[in-house]
């Protein structure tokens, strides 16, 4: 019996049990190969497909890199313009101070001492107003020593002052906004 089945498979070209791939009932040999039964769909070479994807990604990357470079240049130009504008504004504020100083020096050449003192006071006031306009604030020195805004140059004993309080201001300190530009240099009581 076994020989008869083997002969039938070989002679008829079919597999009665459906064990041979592509010959089972209802199966299409073209579908088993993974191609379109009409034969119209061309197979895409994987190397060509990967190369196309690579080229697309490379193009996207180059566009993003160019956009970032343009952004960086634009931001640098904007920063330069902002700094130049700030410098121009500060210079405009300080020009009247320079004019007052020139007038004070002219008065000194004529030996008008009262006019010299008035001229120097005018320069000091003009400069102080210009800096206050820019946001400069004098640091308070009344009360206790604060190491964040004061710099202790000397500690000396004092009978009437509390230990750690500011006795004398050697040099005024200033802050610009929240930032300490220069701490106040002070003498502190022991």
MOURRA-V309777 format. One record per residue. N is the residue number from 1. RES is the residue in one letter. BURIAL is + if it has 9 or more other ideal C-beta (glycine too) atoms within 8 Angstrom, else -. Layout:
n:N res:RES burial:BURIAL
n:N res:RES burial:BURIAL
//
This chain:
n:1 res:X burial:-
n:2 res:X burial:-
n:3 res:X burial:-
n:4 res:X burial:-
n:5 res:X burial:+
n:6 res:X burial:-
n:7 res:X burial:-
n:8 res:X burial:+
n:9 res:X burial:+
n:10 res:X burial:-
n:11 res:X burial:-
n:12 res:X burial:-
n:13 res:X burial:-
n:14 res:X burial:-
n:15 res:X burial:+
n:16 res:X burial:-
n:17 res:X burial:-
n:18 res:X burial:-
n:19 res:X burial:-
n:20 res:X burial:-
n:21 res:X burial:-
n:22 res:X burial:-
n:23 res:X burial:+
n:24 res:X burial:-
n:25 res:X burial:-
n:26 res:X burial:-
n:27 res:X burial:+
n:28 res:X burial:-
n:29 res:X burial:-
n:30 res:X burial:+
n:31 res:X burial:-
n:32 res:X burial:+
n:33 res:X burial:-
n:34 res:X burial:-
n:35 res:X burial:-
n:36 res:X burial:-
n:37 res:X burial:-
n:38 res:X burial:-
n:39 res:X burial:-
n:40 res:X burial:-
n:41 res:X burial:-
n:42 res:X burial:-
n:43 res:X burial:-
n:44 res:X burial:-
n:45 res:X burial:-
n:46 res:X burial:-
n:47 res:X burial:-
n:48 res:X burial:-
n:49 res:X burial:+
n:50 res:X burial:-
n:51 res:X burial:-
n:52 res:X burial:-
n:53 res:X burial:-
n:54 res:X burial:-
n:55 res:X burial:-
n:56 res:X burial:-
n:57 res:X burial:-
n:58 res:X burial:-
n:59 res:X burial:-
n:60 res:X burial:-
n:61 res:X burial:-
n:62 res:X burial:-
n:63 res:X burial:-
n:64 res:X burial:-
n:65 res:X burial:-
n:66 res:X burial:-
n:67 res:X burial:-
n:68 res:X burial:-
n:69 res:X burial:-
n:70 res:X burial:-
n:71 res:X burial:-
n:72 res:X burial:-
n:73 res:X burial:-
n:74 res:X burial:-
n:75 res:X burial:-
n:76 res:X burial:-
n:77 res:X burial:-
n:78 res:X burial:-
n:79 res:X burial:-
n:80 res:X burial:-
n:81 res:X burial:-
n:82 res:X burial:-
n:83 res:X burial:-
n:84 res:X burial:-
n:85 res:X burial:-
n:86 res:X burial:-
n:87 res:X burial:-
n:88 res:X burial:-
n:89 res:X burial:-
n:90 res:X burial:+
n:91 res:X burial:-
n:92 res:X burial:-
n:93 res:X burial:+
n:94 res:X burial:+
n:95 res:X burial:-
n:96 res:X burial:+
n:97 res:X burial:+
n:98 res:X burial:-
n:99 res:X burial:-
n:100 res:X burial:+
n:101 res:X burial:+
n:102 res:X burial:-
n:103 res:X burial:+
n:104 res:X burial:+
n:105 res:X burial:+
n:106 res:X burial:-
n:107 res:X burial:+
n:108 res:X burial:+
n:109 res:X burial:-
n:110 res:X burial:-
n:111 res:X burial:-
n:112 res:X burial:-
n:113 res:X burial:-
n:114 res:X burial:-
n:115 res:X burial:+
n:116 res:X burial:+
n:117 res:X burial:-
n:118 res:X burial:+
n:119 res:X burial:+
n:120 res:X burial:+
n:121 res:X burial:-
n:122 res:X burial:+
n:123 res:X burial:+
n:124 res:X burial:-
n:125 res:X burial:-
n:126 res:X burial:+
n:127 res:X burial:+
n:128 res:X burial:-
n:129 res:X burial:-
n:130 res:X burial:+
n:131 res:X burial:+
n:132 res:X burial:+
n:133 res:X burial:-
n:134 res:X burial:+
n:135 res:X burial:-
n:136 res:X burial:+
n:137 res:X burial:-
n:138 res:X burial:-
n:139 res:X burial:+
n:140 res:X burial:-
n:141 res:X burial:+
n:142 res:X burial:-
n:143 res:X burial:-
n:144 res:X burial:-
n:145 res:X burial:+
n:146 res:X burial:-
n:147 res:X burial:-
n:148 res:X burial:-
n:149 res:X burial:+
n:150 res:X burial:+
n:151 res:X burial:-
n:152 res:X burial:+
n:153 res:X burial:-
n:154 res:X burial:-
n:155 res:X burial:-
n:156 res:X burial:+
n:157 res:X burial:-
n:158 res:X burial:-
n:159 res:X burial:-
n:160 res:X burial:-
n:161 res:X burial:-
n:162 res:X burial:-
n:163 res:X burial:-
n:164 res:X burial:-
n:165 res:X burial:+
n:166 res:X burial:+
n:167 res:X burial:+
n:168 res:X burial:-
n:169 res:X burial:+
n:170 res:X burial:-
n:171 res:X burial:-
n:172 res:X burial:-
n:173 res:X burial:+
n:174 res:X burial:+
n:175 res:X burial:+
n:176 res:X burial:+
n:177 res:X burial:-
n:178 res:X burial:-
n:179 res:X burial:-
n:180 res:X burial:+
n:181 res:X burial:-
n:182 res:X burial:-
n:183 res:X burial:+
n:184 res:X burial:+
n:185 res:X burial:+
n:186 res:X burial:+
n:187 res:X burial:+
n:188 res:X burial:+
n:189 res:X burial:+
n:190 res:X burial:-
//
